[in-house]
Amino acid sequence: MSAEKKIKLNNPKREPLTPEKLRELSCLNLSDEQAKEVIWSLTKYAKILYDFTVQQEQLTRAKVNQTLNAQ
């Protein structure tokens, strides 16, 4: 088995999530307004996770640099 795994993207063209696509993917019967609220919430959540990940990576790099500089 190859060490490299191919990841299949659900959205390779990186098209924005639409209420129609959300209903299709989730199998939920949402109104357009409800779907837009869910999309807004998911977008905000993704941004929070991204920002947190970047912050953690920066902290890790700072700790590594601090350790290297202390030696």
N, C-alpha and C positions, 0 to 999 in steps of 0.2 A: 504494500500500500504506500502511496506517495506521501511524503511528509507535508506536501502542500495540498491543502484542501480547497476545492473550488466552492465559493460561496455564491449561491443563487440569490440575486436581489429580487425583491418583490416589485421594485419600482426602478428598473435600470435607467430609464430616461429621466428620472428625478422630477416627475410631474407633480404639481401640487395636489394635495388631497382635496377632493371635492365631496360635497354631500352625497352625491350618487355613488362614488367609489367607496366612501365610508359605509354606506348602507350595504353595498355589495360585499365588502370584506367582512363586515361584522354581523351580517344577517339580522340587523336590528331594524325595526320599523320606526325610524326617526323622521320628524318633520325637517324641513330645510333649516329652520331656525335652531332646532335642537342639534342637528348635525354640525352646523356652523359653530355652535358653542363647544361641542366636543372637539372639533378640529382646532379651535382657538386654544382650548385647554391642553390638548396634546402638544401643540406647538410651543406653548409656554413651558410645559413640563420638559420637553426635549431641550429647550434652551437652558433651563436650570441644570439639567444633567450635564449638558455640554460645558457650561461655565464651571460647574463643580469639578468635572474631570480635568479641565485645563488648570484650575487652581491647584488641584492635588498634584498634577504633574509638575507644576512650577515649584511647589513646596518640596517635592522629592528631589528635584534638580538642585534646589538651594541647599538642601541637607547634604547631598553628595558633594557639592562644591565646598561647603563649609568643612566637611570631613577631610577632603583632599587638601584644603588650605591649612588645616590644623596640623597636618603631618609634616 
